[in-house]
Amino acid sequence: MVSNLEFLNPEFLWLFLFLPIIAAWYFFTRKKESATLSISGTKGFTQPNLLAKLKPLLYLLRLLAISSLIIALARPRNVEVSKKTKTTRGIDIVMAIDVSASMLAKDLKPNRLEALKAVASKFVKQRPNDRIGIVVYAGESFTKTPITSDKRIVLNTIREIRWGEINDGTAIGMGLGSAVNRLKDSKAKSKVIILLTDGVNNTGFVDPKTATELAKDLEIKVYTIGLGTNGTALFPVAKDASGKLIFRNAPVEIDEKLLKFIAKETDGKYFRATNNKKLESIYDEINKLEKTKIEELKYYNYDEKFRPFVLFAGFLIFIEMLLRYTVFRSFV
């Protein structure tokens, strides 16, 4: 709530420019208002008493009364502005995340999966008015978190994503299909899937193009992201006797043709993330592209303040008239 003072008719404040003129007029004409008597000497007359010296007080009271009336004419009032935010039905978003072994490749730092988790968490924090769900997939897929407005749950889910929870492989069709299934009953104004993969569809019983048709029929927009550098990267290829992963250089293979097809058919967009900075900029761009409409409603409460100034001016005029025709009557 914001409070401030304003004047409804501020043009009346220009009248204050006339106060010095009125004061000067009184100063130069005050002697003419008193009767004069010419005598040969002042012997036998007493000096002016205190009341005579206080006579200018009457004009001061009048100037104060005029000033108070000018302020009253300007209509001072206190304005209290109450703001309320009205959010329309937001966007439901499902992030379909590839958790196959290749996501441990080290072309992003410290690896693809950890880089993605950091950027995805930042993205979630920037979507306070939307519901978000998490689907993970490799050789199969499952829902880690249904769409929810509880960002704490979503962030914890992202933090806990690990490689090795499900059979290895890259079932893009199943990942997309699971994400579509999460959104099929959504009543949101806009439904979005962010599908990320670093490989080629090589397993799963759901054809990616069939899942794309389902998304298109349900008016779900799909943003696809191909994750991986151009050229080669250190991939995990086996485990040693102690269970530690062994990494070797291998060419990066991403089915960009399929990802572009999915994005185009669903009115989405395809992105290629070749490093950490590029991945972050992609999520920033998606964040800008998908905005929830928020309306800010303002309520104004006006508290008029001119009445005390009118009463004060009336009081000053009353006091001036009372003094003028009683105490100062012999001097006016």
N, C-alpha and C positions, 0 to 999 in steps of 0.2 A: 504494500500500500504506500502510495506516494502522496504527501501533503505539501501544498504550497499556496501562497497568497497571490491573488491576481486582481486586477481592476477591470470591471466590465465596461466602464466608460472612461478610459485613461485620458481622453482628450480634455476633460475638465481640469486635470492637473496643471494645464497651461495657465490657469487662472492665478496660480501662485506667483506668476511674473508681475501681476499687478499689485501684490502686497507691498513691495518696496516703494511703488508710486504712491500708494495710500499713506504709508508711513511718512514719506517725504512731504506729502501734502499737509499732513497734520503738523509736522515740525515747522513748516513755514507759515502756517495760518493759525497756530494755536493762540497767538497774542490777540488776534482780531476777535476771538470768541469771548474775551473777557472785557468788561467795561473798564475804561481808563479815566483817570481824574488828574488834572494838572494842578499842582500846588507848588508854592514857593519853597517848601522844605519838608523833610520827613520827620522833623523833631516832634516827639509826642506820639508817633506811630510805632507800633510793635513790629518786629520782624515777622515775615511769613511763618506760620506755624507748620507742623508736620503734615497736616491734611493738604495744605496747598502744595507741598512738595510731592505728595503722592497722587496728585491729580492725573498725571500721565498714565497711572495704572488703569484708568477707565479705558483709554485707547488701546492699551495692551490687551485688555480683556476682549475688546471688540475685534482686534486683529486675530486673536486666538479663536474666537467664535467663527470668524470668516474662514479661517484655515480649516477648522473642523467641518464646516459646511461644504467646503470644496472637496475634502476627502470623501464626505458622504455622497456628493454628486458623482464622484468617480466610481462609486459602488465597489468598495473592497469586499472580497469574499474569499473564503478559504475553500480550496478545491481538493477533495480527496478522490484519488483515482484507484479503483480496485481493478486488478487485472486477473482474468481467468483464462486459462489455456484450454481450448477445446480441440481434441485430437480426433480426426475422422478415423473410421475403421482402418487400421494400419496395414502394413505389408507382412505377409507370412513368408518366411524365408527358410529354406532347407539347404544346408551345406552338405553336399555329398563328397566325402573325402576318401581318396584312394589311400589304403594302408598296406599296400603290397610291399614286398621286400625292397623293391627298387626305390621306395620312398626314403630309404636310408642312404641313398647315394649322396656323395659329399660335394657335389657341384654348387649347392647352396650351403650356407654355414649355420649351425654345425652340420646339419643334413637337411634334406628336403622336408621331412616330416616335422622336425622341430621348428624350422623356419616358417612353415605353414601355420603351425599352432600359434606362434607368436603373432602373426599377422591376422589370423582369424579371430583371436581374442580381442585384438584392438578393434576389429570391425564390429564385433558384438557390442562392445562398449559404446560405439558411436550410433547404435540403433536402439535408443531407450524406449521408443514407442511401438516397436515391432515385435512380433513373435518369431522365434527362431528354433529350428530343430536340427539335429545332427544325425546324419546317416554315414556309416563307414562301410567300405567294401574292399574286397581283394578278390579271392576266388569265389566268394559269396558275399552277401550283404546283410546288414541288419540295422535297425534303428537304435542309436545310442540314447537319443533324447527326442521325444515327440515335440512338436512345436509348442513352445511355452513362452510366456512373457517374463518368466523368472530368469534374469540374466545370470544370477549366481549359479544356478543349476547348469546353464549352458556353458559358462566359463569353466566350471569344474569338469564337465564332460570333455571339453577340448583339452584341458590339462591332462586328463587321464588316458587319452588316446595313445595306444601302444601298437607297435608292430608285433605280429605273431598271435593275435587274438583269434583270428580266423584263418582258414586255409589260404595258401598263397595263390596268386594269379591276378589277373586284371579283368574283372567282369564289369565292364562299363555299363552294359545294358541292365544288369541287375542293380547296380548302384543307382542309376537313373530311375529305374522302375520303383525301387523302394522309396526314393524321394518323392516321386509322383504320387505314390500310394499315401504318403503322409499328408499330401496337400489336396487330395481329391474331394474331401468333405469340407475344405476350408471355405469360410464365408467372407474372407478378406477381399478388399477391393482389388488388391494386386497380389499375385502369387509368383514367387521367384525361387529358382533352384540355382545354386552355384556349384557346378560340377567340376571337380579338379581331378586330374589324372596325370601320370607321368609315363604312361605306356600305351600299349595297343590292346584292344579287346581280344582276349585269347581264351576265355572260358565263360561259363555261365549259360543258363538255359533261356535267358531273355535277350532277344535281339535288340541292340541299341536303337535301331530304326523303328522297331515296334514301340519301344518305350518313348521315343521321340513323338510318335503319332499320338500316343496317349496324352503326353504333355501338351501337345498342340490342341487337341480336342478339349482339354480342360482349361485352356487359355493360361497355361503356366509358362512363364518366360524362363529360359535357361541360359545362364551365362556359363560358358565353358572356359576352362583354364588348362593349358598344356604346360606342365612344370618340368623344366630341365634345360640345361645349357645347350648351345649348338656345338656339336662335335662329340667328344667323349667325356665320361665321368667315372669316378671310382664307385663301382657297384659291389654290394655283398654277393659273393658267389658260392661260399661254403662256410663251414665252421671247422675250426681245428679241434684237436683232442680235448681241449679245455672248454670248448663251447663258444669260443670267441670267433666273431665273424671275420672272414677273410675277404678283403676288397681287391678288385682288379679293375683296370681301365677297360671300358667297353663303350661302344657307340650308343648315343642316346636316340631312342626310337619312340616317337609320339605320333599317334594317328591323328594328325592335324586335319586331314580331310574329313574324318568322322566328326571331330569336335566342331568344325566349321559348319557341317551339315546340321548338327543338332541345334546350334545357336541360330542359324538362319531360319530353320523351319519353325522355331518358337519365338521369333522376333527378339532373340537375345543378341549376344555378342561374343566373339571368340577372342581370347587373350593368350599371349605366350609369355611366360615368366622364365627368364633365363638366369636371374640372380635374385638375391634378397630384396634389393631396392626395387626392381621391376615388379616383383610379387606384391610388395606393399603398395606400389602405385596403382596396380590393377584393382586391389580391393578398395582403395581410395576412390577410384573412378566409378566402380560399381556403387559405392556409397553415395556418390553424387548423382548417379543416374536414377537410383531408386529412392525417391524422397517421399516421406509420409507427410500429407497435408496437415498443417497445424494452424488453427485459427486462434488469434488472441483477441479476447473480448474485454473491453474496457467499460467500467461503470463509473460515472461521475456523480459525486455528491457535493452540492454547493451549500456552504454555510455563509449566509449574508452577514457582513460585519458593519454595514453603514449605519444601522440604528443607534449604536452607542455614540457615534460621532454626532448624529443629529441631536440626541439628548444632551450630550456634552455642550454643544453649541447653544442650545436653548438655555441650559443652566448658566453659562457664561453671560449670555445676554440678560438673563434675569438678574444676575448679580450686579452687572454693570448698571442697569436701570435702577435697581434698588439703591446702590451707592450714589448714583448721580442725583437722585431726587430725595435723598435723606442726608447722609453724612457729608457729601460734597455739594450739596445744593447751593451753599453760599459762594462756591468757587467756580461754578460752571456757568 
